[in-house]
Amino acid sequence: MKNTNKKYLFYGFIALNIAVVAYLYLIDYKIDPEMIKAVLTEQHFLIAYIGYILILIIRGLTLLPGTVFLLAGIYLFSFIQVFFAIQIAIISYCLIIYHFSHKLNFKVPEKILQFEQKIKSKEIPIIFSLCFIPGVSINVLIYFLSIINIKLKNILIGVIAGTSITSAIYISIVTGVYKATSSVV
């Protein structure tokens, strides 16, 4: 696809979104989050939950920030449901990235390869530790680890252990904020 076509497609998508929002504003449409939550979590729970996991997997294959999706999940589902959805998504996109990183055969910058021996000396503890650093994208980390030929088993152990702790902490904090603000409002 030509760059001009991509540009027009992108601007068309933006214009469509603006038009829809303007239309909903002009007809005085009210969005009821409680009604949406009831429909998704009571009437169509399984479809909503599977859809949420698929969205998290797709998000994990991109560099989109996950906070918005986490907030939506916490609003719709329980702590345990969001936690397991995140873990399923992480395992899924970890497997996808690991598989395709070897097929795509990208060149790794020399500066990154300097860390290869340091990581290979203590794979799981280093991977586990990297999951706690804010700003370290898990999908980029998985790609990097795949390129330097870290075993999939070690990547999964380190990433799952690290992200399960950070996810539990993050979900707990956000859930507490939700409950605190809902009692105030």
C-alpha positions as CSV (number, residue, x, y, z in Angstrom):
1,M,0.0,0.0,0.0
2,K,1.4,3.4,-1.0
3,N,2.2,5.9,1.7
4,T,-0.3,8.3,0.3
5,N,-3.1,5.7,0.6
6,K,-2.0,5.0,4.2
7,K,-2.1,8.7,5.0
8,Y,-5.6,9.1,3.5
9,L,-6.8,6.0,5.3
10,F,-5.4,7.4,8.6
11,Y,-6.9,10.8,8.1
12,G,-10.2,9.2,7.0
13,F,-10.3,7.2,10.2
14,I,-9.7,10.3,12.3
15,A,-12.4,12.2,10.4
16,L,-14.9,9.3,10.9
17,N,-14.3,9.2,14.6
18,I,-14.7,13.0,14.9
19,A,-17.9,12.8,12.8
20,V,-19.3,10.0,15.0
21,V,-18.5,11.9,18.3
22,A,-20.0,15.1,16.9
23,Y,-23.1,13.3,15.8
24,L,-23.6,11.7,19.2
25,Y,-23.0,15.1,20.8
26,L,-25.5,16.9,18.6
27,I,-28.3,14.3,19.1
28,D,-27.6,14.5,22.9
29,Y,-26.8,10.8,23.2
30,K,-26.1,9.7,26.7
31,I,-23.7,6.8,27.3
32,D,-24.6,4.8,30.3
33,P,-21.5,3.0,31.6
34,E,-23.5,0.9,34.1
35,M,-25.8,-0.4,31.3
36,I,-22.8,-1.3,29.2
37,K,-21.2,-3.1,32.2
38,A,-24.4,-5.0,32.9
39,V,-24.8,-6.1,29.3
40,L,-21.2,-7.2,29.0
41,T,-20.7,-8.9,32.3
42,E,-24.1,-10.4,32.9
43,Q,-25.7,-11.2,29.6
44,H,-22.6,-11.7,27.4
45,F,-19.8,-12.5,29.9
46,L,-18.0,-15.2,28.0
47,I,-18.0,-13.2,24.8
48,A,-16.9,-10.0,26.6
49,Y,-14.1,-11.8,28.5
50,I,-12.7,-13.6,25.4
51,G,-12.9,-10.3,23.5
52,Y,-11.0,-8.6,26.3
53,I,-8.3,-11.2,26.2
54,L,-8.0,-10.9,22.4
55,I,-7.8,-7.1,22.7
56,L,-5.0,-7.5,25.3
57,I,-3.1,-9.9,23.0
58,I,-3.4,-7.5,20.0
59,R,-2.3,-4.7,22.3
60,G,0.7,-6.8,23.3
61,L,1.8,-7.2,19.7
62,T,1.9,-3.4,19.3
63,L,3.5,-0.7,21.3
64,L,0.2,0.7,22.6
65,P,0.1,1.5,26.3
66,G,-1.9,-1.0,28.3
67,T,-3.2,1.3,31.0
68,V,-6.5,2.1,29.2
69,F,-7.2,-1.5,28.6
70,L,-6.4,-2.4,32.3
71,L,-8.8,0.4,33.5
72,A,-11.5,-0.9,31.2
73,G,-11.0,-4.5,32.5
74,I,-11.0,-3.5,36.1
75,Y,-14.3,-1.6,35.5
76,L,-15.9,-4.6,33.8
77,F,-14.4,-7.6,35.6
78,S,-13.2,-8.8,39.0
79,F,-9.6,-8.7,40.2
80,I,-9.0,-12.4,39.5
81,Q,-10.6,-12.2,36.1
82,V,-8.5,-9.2,35.0
83,F,-5.4,-10.8,36.5
84,F,-5.9,-14.1,34.5
85,A,-6.8,-12.2,31.3
86,I,-3.5,-10.3,31.5
87,Q,-1.5,-13.5,32.2
88,I,-3.2,-15.3,29.3
89,A,-2.6,-12.4,27.0
90,I,1.1,-12.2,28.1
91,I,1.7,-15.9,27.5
92,S,-0.1,-15.7,24.1
93,Y,1.8,-12.7,22.7
94,C,5.0,-14.0,24.2
95,L,4.6,-17.2,22.2
96,I,3.7,-15.2,19.0
97,I,6.6,-12.8,19.3
98,Y,9.0,-15.6,20.1
99,H,7.9,-17.6,17.1
100,F,8.0,-14.7,14.6
101,S,11.2,-13.1,16.0
102,H,13.2,-16.0,14.5
103,K,11.3,-15.9,11.2
104,L,11.7,-12.1,10.7
105,N,15.4,-12.2,11.2
106,F,16.0,-8.6,12.1
107,K,19.4,-7.3,12.8
108,V,20.1,-6.4,16.4
109,P,22.1,-3.3,17.1
110,E,25.6,-3.9,18.4
111,K,24.9,-1.9,21.6
112,I,22.1,-4.3,22.6
113,L,24.2,-7.4,21.9
114,Q,26.7,-6.1,24.5
115,F,24.1,-7.2,27.2
116,E,23.8,-10.7,25.8
117,Q,26.4,-12.4,28.0
118,K,25.2,-10.5,31.1
119,I,21.6,-11.8,30.5
120,K,22.7,-15.3,29.6
121,S,24.6,-15.6,32.9
122,K,21.5,-15.4,35.0
123,E,18.5,-15.5,32.6
124,I,15.5,-15.9,34.8
125,P,16.4,-13.5,37.6
126,I,17.4,-10.8,35.1
127,I,14.2,-11.2,33.1
128,F,12.2,-11.2,36.3
129,S,13.9,-8.0,37.4
130,L,13.4,-6.3,34.1
131,C,9.6,-6.7,34.4
132,F,9.7,-4.3,37.4
133,I,11.3,-1.4,35.6
134,P,8.8,1.2,34.5
135,G,9.0,1.9,30.8
136,V,10.4,-1.5,29.8
137,S,8.0,-2.8,27.3
138,I,7.4,-6.5,27.8
139,N,6.8,-7.2,24.1
140,V,10.1,-5.5,23.2
141,L,11.8,-7.4,26.0
142,I,10.5,-10.7,24.7
143,Y,11.6,-9.9,21.2
144,F,15.1,-8.9,22.4
145,L,15.4,-12.1,24.5
146,S,14.2,-14.2,21.5
147,I,16.8,-12.7,19.2
148,I,19.7,-13.5,21.6
149,N,18.4,-17.1,21.8
150,I,17.2,-17.3,25.4
151,K,15.1,-20.4,25.8
152,L,11.4,-19.9,25.6
153,K,10.9,-21.7,28.9
154,N,13.2,-19.2,30.7
155,I,11.5,-16.3,29.0
156,L,8.1,-17.5,30.1
157,I,9.2,-18.2,33.7
158,G,10.8,-14.8,34.1
159,V,8.1,-12.8,32.4
160,I,5.2,-14.6,34.0
161,A,6.7,-14.3,37.5
162,G,7.6,-10.7,37.1
163,T,4.4,-9.5,35.4
164,S,2.2,-11.5,37.8
165,I,3.5,-9.5,40.7
166,T,3.4,-6.2,38.9
167,S,0.0,-6.9,37.5
168,A,-1.4,-7.8,41.0
169,I,0.0,-4.6,42.5
170,Y,-1.2,-2.4,39.7
171,I,-4.7,-4.0,39.6
172,S,-4.9,-3.6,43.4
173,I,-4.0,0.0,43.3
174,V,-6.4,0.9,40.5
175,T,-9.2,-1.1,42.1
176,G,-8.7,0.7,45.4
177,V,-8.8,4.1,43.5
178,Y,-12.0,3.0,41.7
179,K,-13.6,2.1,45.0
180,A,-12.4,5.3,46.7
181,T,-13.7,7.5,44.0
182,S,-17.0,5.7,43.6
183,S,-17.8,6.2,47.3
184,V,-17.0,10.0,47.0
185,V,-19.0,10.5,43.9
